[in-house]
């Protein structure tokens, strides 16, 4: 009888959880962070040559879009320029989550939760022999973005699934993580991106929307979520809804500060925090903290 009651209780608890909208997590860790730039080569060169970070994918133009990716340990950072983009200044325009398993599984869970998303946006490449192949497919998370595409968005959050024949993203991340470790994190001693800081004009509404996406993960402090082994997400009150900056973990702040100073890249320095001079990185806010 005791065992039967336990089974019944478990079943009722499970049903209750579903009724409350608690299912499988619809998104995985952040796959890549997108920097929209007027001169993507400048940022790509800074990251790969000055900071000696491994190349996730080479800087090249495809379909009018110029893009290059760099491995930061636990996430890739992309410098990208779109044809006809109106915003000349560089900006941390958004980021892509991995699907939790497959893109269709993630979308099914988003639909179940009532989380709005856009249409499938496949990127199709045509070979010299005329054969067409989909390399990846993106889907905008509409309630967290102000545009369905990142070309002129202020904030663009999306899901991105690579076609296995094009790239195995998990193998690529492991290769990049290993390369970064073998190079001792480059001259800055980079271990990974700790946090993406997102500004919002309405923290209460934003916390609710992000909470609907990331449940059953809970916010350890108000407006802060750890998402797998990738960067965490933090919401802060701001004059506009946009990504405010990145916090990067380094092995030694002293070592990183000395390198930045020597290369004319040092911004402000405070207790436990070193900034890269924003004027040297197209106005981007990139902070360094020490690994503990």
C-alpha positions in Angstrom: 0.0 0.0 0.0 2.8 2.4 0.9 4.5 1.7 -2.5 1.2 2.3 -4.3 0.7 5.6 -2.5 4.2 6.7 -3.4 3.6 5.9 -7.1 0.2 7.8 -7.1 1.8 10.8 -5.4 4.7 10.9 -7.9 2.2 10.8 -10.8 0.1 13.6 -9.3 3.3 15.7 -8.7 4.4 15.1 -12.2 1.0 16.1 -13.6 1.0 19.2 -11.4 4.4 20.2 -12.7 3.2 20.0 -16.3 0.1 22.0 -15.4 2.3 24.7 -14.0 4.3 24.8 -17.2 7.4 23.1 -15.9 8.8 20.9 -18.7 12.1 20.2 -20.2 14.4 23.2 -20.6 13.8 24.6 -24.1 17.3 26.0 -24.7 20.8 24.9 -24.1 23.8 27.2 -23.3 24.7 30.2 -25.4 26.4 29.0 -28.6 27.7 32.4 -29.8 27.6 36.1 -29.1 27.1 38.4 -32.0 29.0 41.7 -32.4 27.6 43.7 -35.4 30.5 45.8 -36.7 31.2 48.2 -39.5 34.8 46.8 -39.7 34.5 43.2 -38.5 38.1 42.5 -39.6 39.4 44.9 -37.0 37.8 43.1 -34.1 38.5 39.7 -35.6 42.2 40.6 -35.9 42.3 42.0 -32.3 40.8 38.8 -30.9 42.8 36.3 -33.0 46.2 38.0 -33.4 46.6 40.4 -30.4 44.7 38.2 -27.9 45.8 35.0 -29.7 42.4 33.3 -29.4 41.6 30.3 -31.6 39.6 30.8 -34.8 36.1 29.1 -34.6 35.5 30.0 -38.3 37.5 32.2 -40.6 36.5 35.7 -41.5 34.8 35.5 -44.9 31.8 36.8 -46.9 28.9 34.5 -47.7 25.7 35.7 -49.2 26.8 39.3 -48.7 27.4 38.7 -44.9 30.9 39.0 -43.6 31.5 36.9 -40.5 34.3 35.5 -38.4 34.1 33.5 -35.2 36.5 33.3 -32.3 36.7 30.8 -29.4 36.5 32.3 -25.9 36.6 28.9 -24.1 32.9 28.3 -23.2 31.3 30.3 -26.1 32.2 31.7 -29.5 32.1 35.4 -30.3 31.2 36.5 -33.8 32.2 39.7 -35.6 29.6 40.2 -38.3 28.6 42.8 -40.9 25.3 42.6 -42.9 24.7 44.1 -46.3 22.9 47.4 -46.0 23.1 47.6 -42.2 22.2 51.0 -41.0 24.0 51.1 -37.7 27.6 52.0 -38.2 28.9 51.7 -34.6 29.8 48.3 -33.3 27.3 46.7 -30.8 26.8 43.5 -28.9 23.6 43.0 -30.8 22.6 39.6 -29.4 23.3 35.9 -29.0 22.2 32.4 -30.1 21.2 29.6 -27.7 21.9 26.0 -28.6 18.7 23.9 -28.9 18.2 21.7 -25.9 18.4 18.6 -28.1 17.1 19.4 -31.6 15.6 22.6 -32.9 12.2 20.9 -33.4 12.2 19.7 -29.7 13.0 23.3 -28.5 10.3 24.8 -30.6 7.8 22.3 -29.4 8.6 23.2 -25.8 8.5 26.9 -26.5 5.0 26.4 -28.1 3.9 24.5 -25.1 5.0 27.3 -22.8 3.5 30.0 -25.0 6.9 31.6 -25.6 6.7 33.5 -28.9 9.2 32.8 -31.7 9.6 33.7 -35.3 9.8 31.7 -38.6 12.6 29.2 -39.4 15.4 31.1 -41.1 17.6 28.5 -42.9 21.0 29.6 -44.4 21.3 27.9 -47.7 24.7 27.7 -49.5 25.0 26.9 -53.2 28.1 25.0 -54.3 29.9 25.7 -57.6 28.0 22.7 -59.1 24.7 24.2 -58.2 23.9 21.9 -55.3 22.2 23.6 -52.4 22.6 22.7 -48.8 21.3 24.2 -45.5 24.3 25.0 -43.2 22.3 26.2 -40.2 18.8 27.3 -39.2 18.0 30.3 -36.9 14.8 31.1 -35.1 14.2 34.4 -33.3 12.9 34.4 -29.8 10.4 37.2 -30.5 9.4 38.3 -27.0 13.1 38.9 -26.1 14.0 40.6 -29.4 13.1 43.9 -31.1 13.5 42.6 -34.6 13.2 39.2 -36.4 16.7 39.7 -37.9 19.9 41.1 -36.4 20.8 43.4 -39.3 19.4 46.6 -37.5 18.2 45.1 -34.3 19.1 46.6 -30.9 18.5 43.3 -29.1 18.3 40.0 -31.0 18.0 36.7 -29.1 17.6 33.5 -31.1 18.1 29.7 -31.4 20.6 28.3 -33.8 21.0 24.8 -35.0 23.9 23.7 -37.3 23.4 21.0 -39.9 25.5 18.0 -38.8 27.1 17.7 -42.2 28.3 21.3 -41.9 29.7 21.2 -38.4 29.5 19.3 -35.2 29.2 22.2 -32.8 30.1 20.2 -29.7 33.3 18.8 -31.3 34.2 22.3 -32.4 33.7 23.8 -29.0 35.9 21.1 -27.4 38.6 21.7 -30.1 38.5 25.4 -29.4 38.5 24.9 -25.6 41.6 22.6 -25.9 43.4 25.0 -28.2 42.8 27.9 -25.8 44.0 25.8 -22.8 47.2 24.8 -24.7 47.9 28.5 -25.4 47.4 29.3 -21.7 44.4 31.5 -22.6 46.5 33.7 -24.8 48.4 36.7 -23.3 45.3 37.8 -21.3 44.9 34.3 -19.8 41.3 34.0 -20.9 39.3 31.1 -19.5 35.8 32.0 -20.7 32.9 34.5 -20.7 31.4 34.7 -17.3 28.4 36.8 -18.0 26.4 38.6 -20.6 24.8 41.8 -19.1 21.6 42.9 -20.6 20.1 46.3 -20.0 16.3 46.6 -19.8 13.9 49.6 -19.4 11.4 47.4 -17.6 13.1 44.9 -15.2 9.9 43.4 -13.9 8.6 42.5 -17.4 12.0 41.3 -18.6 12.5 39.1 -15.6 9.1 37.5 -16.2 9.8 36.9 -19.9 13.3 35.4 -19.3 11.9 33.3 -16.5 9.3 31.8 -18.8 12.0 30.9 -21.2 14.6 29.5 -18.7 12.3 27.6 -16.2 12.8 25.3 -14.4 16.1 27.0 -14.0 15.7 29.6 -11.3 17.3 33.0 -10.9 19.8 32.7 -8.0 19.5 36.4 -7.5 16.8 38.6 -9.1 17.4 38.8 -12.8 20.4 36.4 -12.9 20.5 32.9 -14.5 23.2 30.4 -15.0 22.6 28.6 -18.4 24.5 25.3 -18.5 28.3 25.7 -18.8 28.0 28.8 -21.0 27.9 32.5 -19.9 25.4 33.5 -17.3 22.7 36.1 -18.1 22.2 39.2 -15.9 19.4 41.8 -16.3 20.1 45.3 -15.1 18.0 48.5 -15.3 19.1 50.7 -18.2 17.9 53.6 -20.4 17.5 51.2 -23.4 17.0 47.5 -23.8 20.3 46.2 -25.2 23.3 44.1 -24.2 25.5 46.3 -21.9 28.7 44.3 -22.1 30.6 41.0 -21.4 32.5 39.9 -18.3 35.4 37.7 -19.2 37.2 35.4 -16.7 41.0 35.5 -16.8 43.7 33.6 -14.8 45.4 36.6 -13.4 44.2 40.2 -13.4 47.7 41.5 -12.9 48.9 39.6 -16.0 46.0 40.9 -18.1 46.4 44.4 -16.8 50.1 44.5 -17.7 49.4 43.2 -21.2 46.6 45.7 -21.9 48.8 48.6 -20.5 51.7 47.6 -22.7 49.5 47.5 -25.8 47.6 50.7 -25.1 44.4 48.8 -24.5 43.9 49.4 -20.8 40.7 51.1 -19.6 39.6 51.7 -16.1 40.9 49.6 -13.2 39.1 49.0 -9.9 39.1 46.4 -7.2 38.8 43.0 -8.8 37.9 44.5 -12.2 39.8 45.6 -15.3 38.2 47.1 -18.3 39.5 47.0 -21.9 39.6 50.6 -23.3 36.2 50.8 -25.1 37.7 53.3 -27.6 40.0 50.5 -28.8 37.2 47.9 -29.2 34.7 50.1 -31.1 32.9 51.3 -28.0 32.2 47.8 -26.6 32.2 47.3 -22.8 34.4 44.3 -22.0 35.4 43.7 -18.4 37.9 41.2 -17.0 37.6 39.4 -13.6 40.0 36.9 -12.1 39.3 33.2 -12.0 38.6 32.0 -8.5 
